[in-house]
Amino acid sequence: MTTPEWLKPGIYGALLGAAFVGIVGFSWGGWMTGGGAEEMANKMVQEEVIAALVPFCLDMSRADNERMVKLATIREASSFKRRDAVMETGWATMPGSEGPNRELAQACIEGLELDAS
């Protein structure tokens, strides 16, 4: 089968146009693959769960009988060791979990307002 000579530029233009639209769409248009969307959704869910658990962490710190001693220990720790200090207090360990959550400990530090007083 032979194609008319005038049809070839149209076919080439359509193919190049489709490639251009795809490149622009994924680069600047905000398009994403299913895997990228799933990754973004998982990150958003993780952030929301941590945000929902921060009040629990703060309540645990308020109810702790050794609160002042533990807060002093956390304040004395260097800024990059504070998360580990909060994890050692047990305030970042949720019931039923095996150990403390690092992201929750970091969020709890911000909620404790250690540098405010």
C-alpha positions as CSV (number, residue, x, y, z in Angstrom):
1,M,0.0,0.0,0.0
2,T,1.3,3.4,-0.9
3,T,0.5,6.5,1.0
4,P,-0.1,9.8,-0.8
5,E,2.9,12.1,-0.6
6,W,0.9,14.9,1.0
7,L,-0.1,12.6,4.0
8,K,3.5,11.9,5.2
9,P,4.1,15.4,6.7
10,G,0.7,15.2,8.6
11,I,1.6,11.8,10.1
12,Y,5.1,13.1,11.1
13,G,3.6,16.2,12.6
14,A,1.0,14.3,14.6
15,L,3.7,12.0,16.0
16,L,6.0,14.9,16.9
17,G,3.1,16.8,18.3
18,A,2.1,13.9,20.5
19,A,5.6,13.5,21.8
20,F,5.9,17.2,22.5
21,V,2.6,17.3,24.4
22,G,3.6,14.3,26.4
23,I,7.0,15.8,27.3
24,V,5.5,19.2,28.2
25,G,2.6,17.6,30.1
26,F,4.9,15.5,32.4
27,S,7.5,18.2,32.8
28,W,5.5,21.3,33.4
29,G,1.8,20.3,33.1
30,G,1.6,18.5,36.4
31,W,0.9,15.1,34.9
32,M,2.2,12.1,36.8
33,T,2.3,8.4,36.6
34,G,0.3,6.1,38.8
35,G,3.4,5.2,40.8
36,G,4.2,8.9,41.4
37,A,0.6,9.6,42.5
38,E,0.7,6.6,44.9
39,E,4.0,7.8,46.4
40,M,2.6,11.3,46.9
41,A,-0.6,9.9,48.5
42,N,1.4,7.7,50.9
43,K,3.5,10.7,52.0
44,M,0.4,12.8,52.6
45,V,-1.2,10.0,54.6
46,Q,1.9,9.5,56.7
47,E,2.0,13.3,57.5
48,E,-1.7,13.3,58.4
49,V,-1.3,10.3,60.7
50,I,1.6,11.9,62.5
51,A,-0.3,15.2,62.8
52,A,-3.2,13.3,64.3
53,L,-0.9,11.5,66.9
54,V,0.9,14.6,68.1
55,P,-1.8,15.4,70.7
56,F,-1.5,11.9,72.1
57,C,2.2,12.4,72.5
58,L,1.7,15.7,74.2
59,D,-0.9,14.2,76.5
60,M,1.5,11.4,77.4
61,S,4.1,14.0,78.3
62,R,1.7,16.0,80.5
63,A,0.6,12.9,82.4
64,D,4.1,11.7,83.0
65,N,5.2,11.9,86.7
66,E,8.8,12.5,85.7
67,R,7.9,15.2,83.1
68,M,10.2,17.9,84.4
69,V,13.2,15.6,84.6
70,K,12.6,14.3,81.1
71,L,12.0,17.8,79.7
72,A,15.3,18.9,81.2
73,T,17.1,16.0,79.6
74,I,15.5,16.8,76.2
75,R,16.5,20.5,76.6
76,E,20.0,19.6,77.4
77,A,20.4,17.4,74.4
78,S,21.8,19.0,71.2
79,S,19.2,19.9,68.6
80,F,19.9,16.8,66.5
81,K,19.8,14.5,69.5
82,R,16.5,15.7,70.8
83,R,14.4,13.3,68.7
84,D,16.3,10.4,70.2
85,A,15.8,11.9,73.7
86,V,12.0,12.1,73.1
87,M,12.0,8.5,71.8
88,E,13.7,7.4,75.0
89,T,11.0,9.0,77.2
90,G,8.4,6.7,75.6
91,W,6.2,9.6,74.6
92,A,6.5,8.7,70.9
93,T,5.6,5.1,71.4
94,M,2.0,4.4,70.5
95,P,0.1,1.6,72.3
96,G,0.4,-1.6,70.3
97,S,3.5,-0.6,68.5
98,E,6.9,-2.2,69.0
99,G,8.9,0.9,69.4
100,P,8.9,4.7,69.1
101,N,8.1,6.5,65.9
102,R,10.9,8.9,64.7
103,E,8.5,11.2,62.8
104,L,6.2,11.4,65.8
105,A,9.1,12.2,68.1
106,Q,10.1,15.1,65.8
107,A,6.6,16.4,65.6
108,C,6.2,16.1,69.4
109,I,9.4,18.2,69.9
110,E,7.7,21.0,68.0
111,G,4.6,20.6,70.1
112,L,6.5,20.6,73.4
113,E,7.8,24.1,72.7
114,L,11.1,23.4,74.4
115,D,12.7,26.8,73.6
116,A,9.7,28.9,74.6
117,S,10.5,29.0,78.3
